[in-house]
Amino acid sequence: MAEVPPRRPETLAATALGHEDAATGALIPPLHPSTTFRRDADLGYGRGRVYARADNPTFDAAAELLSALEGGEQTLLFASGMAAATAVFLSLSPGDHVVVPRVMYWGLRSWLLGFASRWGLEVEGVDAEDLDAVRAALKPSRTRLVWLESPANPLWGISDIAAIAELAHRAGARLAVDSTVATPVLTRPLELGADLVMHSATKYLNGHSDVVAGTLTTRSKDEDWDRIKAVQSQNGAILGTFEAWLLQRGLRTLFPRVQWQCRSTLDLAQRLAAHPRVAEVLYPGLPDFPGHALAARQMTGGFGGMLSIRVKGGEAAAVAVAARVGLWKPATSLGGVESLIEHRASIEGPTSPVPTDLLRLSVGLEAVDDLWADLDQALDSSR
């Protein structure tokens, strides 16, 4: 038999790594609702399954596919992106020093500045786009973790993953990257030196706004990873069986969805940059965006499906635009098939670093001309 050539990531995703049900020949992985598994006559677990909190076979298809797409050794599925992210920090010890971006997903930022700091982590925020600032923040033998988000929500700044990985490792720290917006379609942080990659799988990985989930993928199974696995199991931060099945279904269309969204977002960003009612467009795909050159090196195949605009006329004008769209939906979240628009400052509150005139846009799968027409009329109406 001829040797089968290596499969491209698009093929791995579309075929779910070729998962088939051995018992029936079904091409779609089955759903296993059982919470417990039979022990052998000698009281062992020869099948490798003990209890569904860690051993649910429905997890396998999505977890193994993500490990393959990210180039990692193992993936865990969590009940949410927050559950995945906080598990990393909870695997540390009180007194440990961690470096995080000043601009990042607000839910995790609030948790770090609240619970995690009270619990005893020393949390230091930096401009993660500035290598000198990251270098200055690192405390050799004390810094245990550097956390990045690239592109960083909602200003879409780009951090140099490879350079920061080198800095972190030199200081004895690990690097974890929230790659929710980039997805493995555009960036593979583990190949750039990161130790962990996290996704809010609620967003692009599932892609249909009907699952809340999170994932962590590790470059290697080591003592740090074992601690994270223990946090997940002991806290019960696991994904539901049906949600895991839906996640593997969503992953099968990840590449065509993200590729379409990248093309539409770049088109809209270019049009918006010339709109008289727009003060600024924040999108890594635009040549005048501060992180464009780095994004072009670090991201392959596109610059993501997220952009933000700052509306002339300040907060009142921005809020008016969000209220006057029709096709775009004024709602929280991102990465789904439908396009969403949101005034972030009103969500994040008075401590937010987000300008009050900013609108965050998640571009879906609608026709780009229809999306543009809807935005254009809303912007013109905000005068």
N, C-alpha and C positions, 0 to 999 in steps of 0.2 A: 504493500500500500504506500502511495506517495506521502511524503511528510507534509503535514498540515502547517502552512505558514502561520506566524504569529498573527493574532487577530487585532485589528485596530480598536481603540476605545469605543468608537461609535458602534461597532459590531458587538463588543462585549456587553454594552448597555442594552442594545436592542434585543439581544437574545438572553439577557439575564444570565450570562456566562454559560448558556446552554442548559440551564436547569430543566430537567424533566422528571416527572414522577415515575420512579422505577416500577411501581406496582401496576400502574394503569397506562403508562405511556403518554399521559397528559403533558402538553407543552407548557402549561401554566403551573407554576409551583402551587402546591396545595396549602390550605390553611389548617393549622393544627390548634384547636382550642383547648386541648388537654393541659391541665396545670401540673400533672404529676405523671411519673413513668414507672413501669414495673421493674422491680429489682430481680436479679438473677437468683438461681437456687442457692448459690453461695453467698447471697446478700450483696453481691457486687452490682455494678452498673456497666455491664459490658457494652451496651449501646451508646454509652457516653451521655445519657440524659438522666437527670436526677429530679429537677424541679423547674417549672417554667420560668421562674424569675431570672434564671441565667441560661437555661437550656432549651428554650422553645425553638423547635426546628423551623418555625415560620420566620424567625429572625435571619436564617442562614442566607437566603437569596439576596436580600438587600445588603447585609453585612459583608458577604464575600464579594459582591459586585463592587461595593465602595472601596474595599481594600485593594481590589485590582485596579480601579480607576485612579486611586490616589497613590498607588505604588507602596502601600503599607502592609504590615504583617497581620494586623487584626483590627476589626471595627466593632464598636459597641453601639447599640441603638438605645436611645433614651426617650423618656416621656416628653421631652421638649428640648429646644435649643438651650434654654436656661438650665435645665437639669444637666445637660452635657457640659456646659461651660463651668457651672459651679462645682461639678464633680472634680474638675482639674484642680481648682483652688482648695477644695475641702480635702484633697489628698495630701496637702501640705500641712505644716505644723504652725501653731501660734508662734509669732516672732519671726517667721520667714518673711523676707523682703521680696516683693513682686513689682515688676515694672509694667505699666499698662498705658495705652494711649489716652490722651486727654479727650480726644474726639473718638467716640465709639458707640456701639449700640447702648442706648440709654438705660435699658433694663438691667444689663450686666453692670454698667457704670454705677447705677444706684445701689445695687447689691454690694459691690465692692466698697463703696464709700460708706455704706451702712453696716449690714450684718458682718461682712468679712473683716472690716476694720475693728468693729467691736469685739469680734471673736479673737482677734489678735494678729491678723496679717498686717504687715507694714506695706501699705499700698502707695506707690509713687506714680503719679501721672506725668507723662512727658509728651512732647511733640514727636510722635513716632516717625514722622517724615524727615526728621533731623538726626542724622547719624551721630553727630557730636553730642546732642542732647541725650540720646540713648546711652552712648558710651559713658557720659558723665554720671548718669543715674545708676549704673551698674555698681554693685558692691561685691567684689570677689569674696567668695565663701559665705556670703549672706544672702545674695540674690538667688532665689531658687527657680524663679520662673519669669520669663518675658512673654507677655501676651500681645499679639498684634491682631489687627483687623485691616484687611486690604482687599479691595477698596473699603475705606472706613465710612460707615454710615453716620450722618447723611451728607457729608461734604465730599466724600469719595476720594480723600487723599490716599496716596500710594506710599507704602512703606517698602523699603528694600529688604526683602525677606532673606536673601542669601547673605547680605552684609550683616544684618542683625543676628542671624543665626551664628555667624562666626564670632561676633562680639559676645553673645550670650554664652556660647560654649567656652570661650576663653575665660569668662568669669565664673564658670562652674554652674551655669544656669541652663535650664531647658527652654526651648522656644515652642510656643503653641500659637497657631494661626487660625483665627476665625475667617474661613474662606467662603462664607455663605453666599456672598454676592458674586465672587469669581466662579465658584463651582469648579470641579475637576475638568470641566470643558475648557476653561481658560487659564487656570493656574493650578500647579501641583506643588504645594508648599513643601512636602516631604522631599521632593527631588531638589529643592533649593536649600535644604539643610534643616528644616523644621523637624521637631520631634513629634509633634501632635498636630492634627488638623481637625478643626471642629466645624460642623455645619448646623445651622437651624434648618433641619430638613423640612420644616413647615413651609419653607420658601421654595427655592428652585428645584431641590431634589425631588420633592413630591410634585410640586408645580400646579396643583389644582385647587388650592385653598380649602381642602377638606380633611387635612391631617395636621395635628400638632406633634412634632417629633424633633429629635436631635441626634447627632451622631458624633463620635470621636473615632479617629483612626490613628494608630500609632505606627511609627517607623520600625520599632522593635519592641518585643515583649520582654520587659525588664521589671525591676522592683517598683519603679514609679508607676508603670502600667498596672501592676498587680494591686497597688494601693487604689488606683482609680476604679478598677473593677470591684474592689471591696466596697468602696463608697457607693457605687451604683447598686450592688446587690443588697447591702445592708440598709440603704435608704429606700430601697424599692423603686428606684427612679427608672423603671423599665417601660418600654413601649408596649402598648396593647397588641394583642395578636392580630386583630383586623387592621389596625393602623400599620403594623409591619408589612402586612400583605399589600395594603394600598401603596406603601412607600416603594416596594419593589416594582409595582405596576407603574408608578410615576417615573421611576428611574429609567424605564425602557424608552421613554420619549425625551430624556434629558437633553441629548445633543441637538436634535432638530428644534426643540423649543428655545434653548439658549441661543443658538445660532440665529434664529429668526429674530429674537428679542434684541440681540446685539445690533443687527442690521437696522432695525426700526429705530432703536435708541440713538444711534449715530445720526441717522437721517433727521430725527426730531431735534437733536442737539444742534445740528448745523442750521436748521431753520430758525430755531429759537434764538440762536446767537445773533441773528439779524433782525429780530422782532423789536419794534420801537418801544414796546411796553416791558421788555425784559432787561434788567440791569446787568445780570451776569448769569451765565450757564456753567454749572459745575459738572463736568463729565470728562473722565480720563481720555476719551477718544478725540477730544479737540486739541489741535496742535498748541494752542496757547494756554492749556491747562497746566499748572505748575508741575504735576507729576506725569505728564504725557510721555516723555522720553523713557522714564523708568517703566511705566505701564507697558509701553511698546516692547520692551525687552522681557518683561516678567509675565505678560499675558499673551497668550497665543490664540488667534482666531477671533478676536473681538475684545471689547472693553466693558462688557456687561450691559445689563438691561435696566440699570438705575441711573437717573440723573436728577439734579436739583436745579431750580431756577430761583433767582432773586428778582422779585417783581418791583418795578418802579412804582413809587407811591407808598411804600412801606407796608406795615402789617395789615392795615385795612384793605389795601388793594390786593394783597396776597390772599387774604381770607375771602374776598369777593370773587376772585378767580376760582378758588376751590368750590365756591357755592354755585357757580354758574355753568360748570361743565355738565355735560349730559352723558356722553359715552364713558368718560373717565369716572370712576367711582370714588367718592371721598371716603376713604376707609384706611384703617391701619393694616399693615403687613406689606408683603412684596413677593415677587417671584411667581405669581400665579398666571393663568392664561388670560385673566382680565386685567385691564390697566387701572391703576389706582393713583390717586393724588391725595396728598396730605400736608397740612400745615403743621410742621413738626414742633415748633416752639410751644404751641398750645398744648401739645401732648406731654412734652418733657418738663414743662414747668420753669420757674424763675431761675433755677441753677443751670439750665441748659446752655451749652456754648453755641447753640444754633441761632443764627440771625432770625429776627421775627418776620422778615420779609421773604423767608425761604419757603418754597414748596418742594416736597419730595415726590418724584414721579417714578412709579414702577410700570414699565412698558410691557404690555401683554402681547397677545397674538392677533389682535384686530388689524385690519388694513391700516397702514401707516397714514395714508391720506385722510382717512376718517378721524384718526386720532389727532392729526394736525388741525383739521377743520374745527374740531371741538375746542381745542386749546386756543386757537386763533380767535374764535368768536368770544370766548370767555375773557381773554386778555384785552381785547378791544372794548369789551363791556365794562372793564374795570377802570376806565378813565375817570 
